[in-house]
Amino acid sequence: MARVIDVLGPHAYTLVKYGVSPYDDVKTAAEKLEEVAPHLARLLSELGIAYTVGGGI
């Protein structure tokens, strides 16, 4: 699966305050976010799916 930085680019660093590394895979990051920011977890999951289906950017 894609890494957070692959999907969000430099914006991935904004998730560090939630305990997510830009180099985490999207699934792991979404699991970490589910407790503290469920809205971001859903957004990241959807973007990760779109990124994977679309074959990247």
CNS distance restraints for C-alpha pairs under 8 A (distance, minus, plus):
assign (resid   1 and name CA) (resid  25 and name CA) 6.16 0.50 0.50
assign (resid   1 and name CA) (resid  26 and name CA) 6.80 0.50 0.50
assign (resid   1 and name CA) (resid  27 and name CA) 7.63 0.50 0.50
assign (resid   1 and name CA) (resid  52 and name CA) 7.27 0.50 0.50
assign (resid   2 and name CA) (resid   6 and name CA) 6.20 0.50 0.50
assign (resid   2 and name CA) (resid   7 and name CA) 6.93 0.50 0.50
assign (resid   2 and name CA) (resid  25 and name CA) 5.65 0.50 0.50
assign (resid   2 and name CA) (resid  26 and name CA) 6.06 0.50 0.50
assign (resid   2 and name CA) (resid  48 and name CA) 6.78 0.50 0.50
assign (resid   2 and name CA) (resid  51 and name CA) 7.68 0.50 0.50
assign (resid   2 and name CA) (resid  52 and name CA) 6.97 0.50 0.50
assign (resid   3 and name CA) (resid   7 and name CA) 6.62 0.50 0.50
assign (resid   3 and name CA) (resid  22 and name CA) 7.03 0.50 0.50
assign (resid   3 and name CA) (resid  23 and name CA) 5.55 0.50 0.50
assign (resid   3 and name CA) (resid  24 and name CA) 5.51 0.50 0.50
assign (resid   3 and name CA) (resid  25 and name CA) 4.05 0.50 0.50
assign (resid   3 and name CA) (resid  26 and name CA) 5.45 0.50 0.50
assign (resid   4 and name CA) (resid   8 and name CA) 5.99 0.50 0.50
assign (resid   4 and name CA) (resid   9 and name CA) 7.63 0.50 0.50
assign (resid   4 and name CA) (resid  12 and name CA) 5.98 0.50 0.50
assign (resid   4 and name CA) (resid  21 and name CA) 7.72 0.50 0.50
assign (resid   4 and name CA) (resid  22 and name CA) 5.15 0.50 0.50
assign (resid   4 and name CA) (resid  23 and name CA) 6.02 0.50 0.50
assign (resid   4 and name CA) (resid  24 and name CA) 5.99 0.50 0.50
assign (resid   4 and name CA) (resid  25 and name CA) 5.83 0.50 0.50
assign (resid   4 and name CA) (resid  26 and name CA) 5.32 0.50 0.50
assign (resid   4 and name CA) (resid  29 and name CA) 7.34 0.50 0.50
assign (resid   5 and name CA) (resid   9 and name CA) 4.73 0.50 0.50
assign (resid   5 and name CA) (resid  10 and name CA) 6.60 0.50 0.50
assign (resid   5 and name CA) (resid  11 and name CA) 7.59 0.50 0.50
assign (resid   5 and name CA) (resid  12 and name CA) 5.21 0.50 0.50
assign (resid   5 and name CA) (resid  13 and name CA) 7.93 0.50 0.50
assign (resid   5 and name CA) (resid  22 and name CA) 4.97 0.50 0.50
assign (resid   5 and name CA) (resid  23 and name CA) 6.16 0.50 0.50
assign (resid   7 and name CA) (resid  12 and name CA) 7.99 0.50 0.50
assign (resid   7 and name CA) (resid  47 and name CA) 6.89 0.50 0.50
assign (resid   7 and name CA) (resid  48 and name CA) 6.35 0.50 0.50
assign (resid   7 and name CA) (resid  51 and name CA) 6.50 0.50 0.50
assign (resid   7 and name CA) (resid  56 and name CA) 7.94 0.50 0.50
assign (resid   8 and name CA) (resid  12 and name CA) 5.21 0.50 0.50
assign (resid  11 and name CA) (resid  15 and name CA) 7.90 0.50 0.50
assign (resid  12 and name CA) (resid  16 and name CA) 7.68 0.50 0.50
assign (resid  12 and name CA) (resid  21 and name CA) 7.85 0.50 0.50
assign (resid  12 and name CA) (resid  22 and name CA) 5.19 0.50 0.50
assign (resid  13 and name CA) (resid  21 and name CA) 7.41 0.50 0.50
assign (resid  13 and name CA) (resid  22 and name CA) 5.89 0.50 0.50
assign (resid  15 and name CA) (resid  19 and name CA) 6.87 0.50 0.50
assign (resid  15 and name CA) (resid  20 and name CA) 5.47 0.50 0.50
assign (resid  15 and name CA) (resid  21 and name CA) 7.20 0.50 0.50
assign (resid  15 and name CA) (resid  22 and name CA) 7.50 0.50 0.50
assign (resid  16 and name CA) (resid  20 and name CA) 4.89 0.50 0.50
assign (resid  16 and name CA) (resid  21 and name CA) 5.74 0.50 0.50
assign (resid  16 and name CA) (resid  22 and name CA) 7.33 0.50 0.50
assign (resid  18 and name CA) (resid  32 and name CA) 7.80 0.50 0.50
assign (resid  18 and name CA) (resid  33 and name CA) 6.74 0.50 0.50
assign (resid  18 and name CA) (resid  36 and name CA) 7.08 0.50 0.50
assign (resid  18 and name CA) (resid  37 and name CA) 7.92 0.50 0.50
assign (resid  19 and name CA) (resid  32 and name CA) 7.11 0.50 0.50
assign (resid  19 and name CA) (resid  33 and name CA) 7.95 0.50 0.50
assign (resid  20 and name CA) (resid  24 and name CA) 6.85 0.50 0.50
assign (resid  20 and name CA) (resid  29 and name CA) 5.64 0.50 0.50
assign (resid  20 and name CA) (resid  32 and name CA) 6.77 0.50 0.50
assign (resid  20 and name CA) (resid  33 and name CA) 7.52 0.50 0.50
assign (resid  21 and name CA) (resid  29 and name CA) 7.55 0.50 0.50
assign (resid  24 and name CA) (resid  28 and name CA) 6.31 0.50 0.50
assign (resid  24 and name CA) (resid  29 and name CA) 5.94 0.50 0.50
assign (resid  25 and name CA) (resid  29 and name CA) 6.24 0.50 0.50
assign (resid  26 and name CA) (resid  30 and name CA) 6.04 0.50 0.50
assign (resid  26 and name CA) (resid  44 and name CA) 6.89 0.50 0.50
assign (resid  26 and name CA) (resid  45 and name CA) 6.65 0.50 0.50
assign (resid  26 and name CA) (resid  48 and name CA) 6.16 0.50 0.50
assign (resid  27 and name CA) (resid  31 and name CA) 6.29 0.50 0.50
assign (resid  27 and name CA) (resid  45 and name CA) 6.93 0.50 0.50
assign (resid  28 and name CA) (resid  32 and name CA) 6.34 0.50 0.50
assign (resid  29 and name CA) (resid  33 and name CA) 6.15 0.50 0.50
assign (resid  29 and name CA) (resid  41 and name CA) 7.51 0.50 0.50
assign (resid  30 and name CA) (resid  34 and name CA) 6.00 0.50 0.50
assign (resid  30 and name CA) (resid  40 and name CA) 7.68 0.50 0.50
assign (resid  30 and name CA) (resid  41 and name CA) 4.43 0.50 0.50
assign (resid  30 and name CA) (resid  42 and name CA) 7.20 0.50 0.50
assign (resid  30 and name CA) (resid  44 and name CA) 6.45 0.50 0.50
assign (resid  30 and name CA) (resid  45 and name CA) 6.29 0.50 0.50
assign (resid  31 and name CA) (resid  35 and name CA) 7.71 0.50 0.50
assign (resid  31 and name CA) (resid  41 and name CA) 7.10 0.50 0.50
assign (resid  32 and name CA) (resid  36 and name CA) 7.69 0.50 0.50
assign (resid  32 and name CA) (resid  41 and name CA) 7.97 0.50 0.50
assign (resid  33 and name CA) (resid  37 and name CA) 5.16 0.50 0.50
assign (resid  33 and name CA) (resid  38 and name CA) 6.04 0.50 0.50
assign (resid  33 and name CA) (resid  40 and name CA) 6.71 0.50 0.50
assign (resid  33 and name CA) (resid  41 and name CA) 5.15 0.50 0.50
assign (resid  34 and name CA) (resid  38 and name CA) 4.40 0.50 0.50
assign (resid  34 and name CA) (resid  39 and name CA) 7.88 0.50 0.50
assign (resid  34 and name CA) (resid  40 and name CA) 7.81 0.50 0.50
assign (resid  34 and name CA) (resid  41 and name CA) 5.41 0.50 0.50
assign (resid  37 and name CA) (resid  41 and name CA) 6.39 0.50 0.50
assign (resid  38 and name CA) (resid  42 and name CA) 6.26 0.50 0.50
assign (resid  39 and name CA) (resid  43 and name CA) 6.29 0.50 0.50
assign (resid  40 and name CA) (resid  44 and name CA) 5.94 0.50 0.50
assign (resid  41 and name CA) (resid  45 and name CA) 6.08 0.50 0.50
assign (resid  42 and name CA) (resid  46 and name CA) 6.19 0.50 0.50
assign (resid  43 and name CA) (resid  47 and name CA) 6.14 0.50 0.50
assign (resid  44 and name CA) (resid  48 and name CA) 5.92 0.50 0.50
assign (resid  45 and name CA) (resid  49 and name CA) 6.26 0.50 0.50
assign (resid  46 and name CA) (resid  50 and name CA) 6.26 0.50 0.50
assign (resid  47 and name CA) (resid  51 and name CA) 5.97 0.50 0.50
assign (resid  48 and name CA) (resid  52 and name CA) 6.11 0.50 0.50
assign (resid  49 and name CA) (resid  53 and name CA) 6.03 0.50 0.50
assign (resid  50 and name CA) (resid  54 and name CA) 5.80 0.50 0.50
assign (resid  51 and name CA) (resid  55 and name CA) 6.13 0.50 0.50
assign (resid  51 and name CA) (resid  56 and name CA) 4.96 0.50 0.50
assign (resid  51 and name CA) (resid  57 and name CA) 7.02 0.50 0.50
assign (resid  52 and name CA) (resid  56 and name CA) 6.00 0.50 0.50
